Each structure stands twice: as structure tokens, then as C-alpha cells.
């Protein structure tokens, strides 16, 4: 490990950045250095700009992916190398505002019914039934199930925050059936590597296989179940603040975007087309008037 890599890692640990963030930043900086075949200490704003152009034009990366690389380089040069560059020297691309694709309740049921593997089906049920991120679901431990209080404990979720979410009776029943058959000891969903939880890639692959078997045409990832959880709660009358706490969102504005996809918001408003008098279909083609 080079001294620069060691110092970058120490700076991230001092600031208690999430492990995933640390691994991502290390990878991004290493890729940047490999592109120029030189240490980042010898590179400047012009090389950073050229690298971003390369990511955009040659690698065809999305703005969100370029933003990750830019964030890693900003940390490297402003914190670790203490360069006095302006932040505009490493611009962050503007991200498009997109809305999540929402599965209906019927589609969620079809998806879960299409998962043959017990462990995969149970973890996807947890993701939907408790609204967990896939990284949170994979890192659940047996001790996180509190059947006495009907809660699931999320230990150090995104942003290093603990929280509790509800544990439904149906989900508790499924978890008990799963435990009786597999007897996990530490990790609730152990992976193939000894002592490690199931990987996010394994859950994603199981989700894609189930999508195909269920005949669902919508784009789908395990995170779609979290989106469905929030939207279905909102449609059934749960207030936005409660959903925010269950999801672990820092800002209510993040949770409020589900208002834009909930049927009670979008479909409750009557279209002006429905208010028009009966529109008769003309019996003959109408000749347009040009003057």
C-alpha cells in the first residue's frame, strides 16, 4: 500500500465514512491514477477535467457515476492532499430528477411467489415487508429480530444510523419457518463465504430471475421493493413523517417524492377530459382550413 493510499484511507476512517464509501473512493482514485499511469499527487485540475471528459465520452457513464468519481477526487485533493483548488475545479454533474418505478401489490405478490429458493424469497420479503435497503437486509443478524416488541433492528444503516422498523405477523411467521429449516447462527442470511452475509449481487440476481419468471416488464431491482413499501404505506393512509422514520431518511423532502407516484395523489384528481360533454366522432373527415 502506497503512503498516499494509506493516508487517504486514514482520512476517511477519521471522518467515519461508511465502509462502502471508503471502498468506492479508493477504487475511484486508483482508477484515476491508472488512467494517467501517474500518482494523483502529480496531477492537477486539467487532468481531472480530462478524466471527466473521458468518463463522459469514452466510457459513456451516467451523471450519477461521474458524480461518484468527482466526489472521490474532491475528497482526495481537498482533504488528503490539502490542495487549495476551488470546488468548481472538480464539478459535480447535475443529476436528472427521476421518479422510481413502482410495483403494484399484485406484482409484488407475483414476484415473491416466483422465488423458489427459501433464503432468497425470505430476504426479498424482508426488503418489502420492512422497507429495508438491500445492504441493510443482507446485514441483519438473528439477534435483530425482536418478536416480543414486534420490531426489526437495523444496525448502522445508511449514514451510520440505527433504527427500528415494524415486524408484521406474516413476516415473523416467514422468518420462523426460514429459521427452523436453515438454523442460521449469527447472520440471518449467511453467504457462501464462511462468516460472511449474503452478498448484494446474489440478492440482485435472485430478484432478476424472479422478475423474468413472474413476467414483470418493469425495470426492477431489490431497491424497488423498498420503493413499493413506502408507496403502498402512503396509499393506505400512513402519514409521511412515519414513513420517513421507517425508511431512515434524513430529510422529509426525500420521502415526499413518493407523493408524486402514489395513486391517491396522482389518480385522485379528475382529468379535465372527463368533464367535457360527449365528444362525437365526425362521420366525415374534416377538411382543415388554411385561411
C-alpha angles and dihedrals in degrees: 000000000000120000090246093053090047092050092047090051092048092049091053092047092049088056090045094234114181116271091242090053091050092051092046094050092048091051093047094049092046091051090049092051092046091052091061096029089228138100114270087236088071095049129085143188093293092057091046090053092047090050092052090050088051091052090049102043106024103032095031093218122177119250091254091057092047089050090057091054091047092050091051092050092046090055092046096051101035100039110022101030094028094218114174094225121141114252087241087069086072103036123197112225117240109255119224114243105241132174123225120252107244126214118217119235089255091053092050090052092049091048094052092045089055095060109096098180110086096215093048093047092049095050091049089050089052091050091054100033094051101024095238128167111244091248089054094048093049092051097051115125129208089248090059091073108093104185092169092063094026093237140127118217117220106204115208099341124179111330091021093282128145120214142163126233131189122273111212121212091242092052092046089053091051092048092051091050089049093048094049091054100040105024098207113195110195112355111048090217107030120197132223092268112079113257094008129106123241112285125247089237091059091052091047091051091050090049093052092048090051091048091056093046091048092051094235112159097189118103106261140188131162087264088064088072090059089051090050091049092055095043095047091049090051092048091051093054106266111149120247095242092057091049089050091055093046092050093044094233116167093208128045088216089068091055093043092070088077087069086070093059102034114109092224088063102036101034100035091075114083116234114239087231088070090056096056119102116253109300110217121214109238114246093215130038111266113238108224118237113233096185 
